[in-house]
Each structure stands twice: as C-alpha cells, then as structure tokens.
Amino acid sequence: MFFEPRTQLTGDKITLIKPRALFSEIATLFQLIDNNRKNLLPWLTLIQTPTLKNQEDIFKLLLEIESKWKQQEIFTYLVYHNETLIGIISALISVPANNGTEIYFWQSKEFTKKGFIQQALSLIEKEFFFLGVERLSIKCDVENYTARGIAIKAGYRLEGIMRHAYWNAPLKSYRDLYVFSKIKNE
C-alpha cells in the first residue's frame, strides 16, 4: 500500500509539519529536546545522551526522518502551537499487510495538559484513516501515566500488556508496555 500523507496538517490549536533539515529547525528541535531531557526520560530513550547530544546529531536525525518518509516507513511531524515547536508525533507503518500503524508522540513539559497532543493525535487519525489505514496503536510503558491518559482520553482501547517488551537503559530493566488501539470505524 502506498501512502502519501499531507506534509502539513492543521487544527485549531496546532499545526503538524513534516520536518526539514534546515538550520532553524535543527537548532529549535535540539533546544526543545535538551530542555526536556529530564521529563522525557526514562520513557523516550532516543533522546538520552549520547544519542542526541548536539545539533549535528539532530541534523542526522532529520535526514533519517526524511529517508523514512520517502521509504513509506515512518511519517514524522513537528508539532507547532502559534509557531512555537512543542513536540513530535510519528506514525510508524508497522504492519503494512494489515494496514497497522503505531503512533508515537512527546511534547515539551510546559505545554502538557493543554490538549495539544490530543489534537495532534486526532489529526493523525483523520489523515491515516482517510489514507486507508485500518488500525492505529499506541504503545507506552506501564508507568508512563501521561501517554496512557492521552490514549484513553482519545478513545483507544487497551488490548493488553506486552511483558518485558523492551530494555530501558535509564531504568536498567526490561519494561512492560501497554498496547492501546483504535480501529478505523470505531
């Protein structure tokens, strides 16, 4: 299945924009990550040092995001509120044969509990269901109460727990994941 999602999705509070490897985006994204490392860890292990330790690493990340977009594997958007970068949301085409897509997201702590990620999730749902995706899922650590709350509030159903689903280096342990899903016509 070939996907061609729009590169910009707009809601009343936020705009989702496909990232570009521009200096202004590199600097802004690095600053957002750097300012939020403490509250994003241990859940978002990608941002731990030394993975994304400087702007050059962000540049490489943005090139990888662009490559994954072209390969139809992951569609990542920067989340903006009033022209301020506040987070990221991605749709990973995890099971092409079954039209399954996993959603990953994070946002700056100062913008939590304002409905921005909720709206970003809604925009992703509309776009990808329109493009023919049948099932969306959100996986989150069983102790990531924020992500779990967002999934539940958005109407995703808890399917179960994946036991010891991944190694979490900051916590130095295997972690369980909740699996939530939403079907196209629910």
HUUR-V936178 format. One record per pair of residues at least 12 apart in sequence whose C-alpha atoms are under 6 Angstrom apart, sorted by the first residue. I is the first residue (numbers start at 1). J is the second residue. D is the distance in whole Angstrom. If there is no record, write none. Layout:
((I	J	D) (I	J	D))
//
This chain:
((14	80	5) (14	81	5) (15	79	6) (15	80	5) (16	77	5) (16	78	6) (16	79	5) (17	77	5) (17	78	5) (18	77	5) (21	62	5) (26	58	6) (30	55	6) (42	170	6) (73	92	6) (73	93	5) (74	91	6) (74	92	4) (75	90	5) (75	91	5) (76	89	6) (76	90	4) (77	89	5) (86	107	6) (86	108	5) (87	106	6) (87	107	4) (87	108	6) (88	105	6) (88	106	6) (89	104	6) (89	105	4) (90	103	6) (90	104	5) (91	103	5) (99	133	5) (99	134	5) (100	135	5) (101	136	5) (102	136	6) (102	137	5) (102	138	6) (103	138	5) (129	184	6) (134	183	6) (134	184	5) (135	182	6) (135	183	5) (136	181	6) (136	182	5) (137	180	5) (137	181	4) (138	179	6) (138	180	5) (139	178	6) (139	179	5) (140	177	5) (140	178	5) (141	176	6) (141	177	4) (142	176	6) (142	177	5) (142	178	6) (156	180	6) (156	181	5) (156	182	5) (157	180	5) (157	181	5) (158	179	6) (158	180	4) (159	179	6) (159	180	6) (160	178	6) (160	179	6) (161	177	5) (161	178	5) (162	176	6) (162	177	5) (163	176	5) (164	176	5))
//
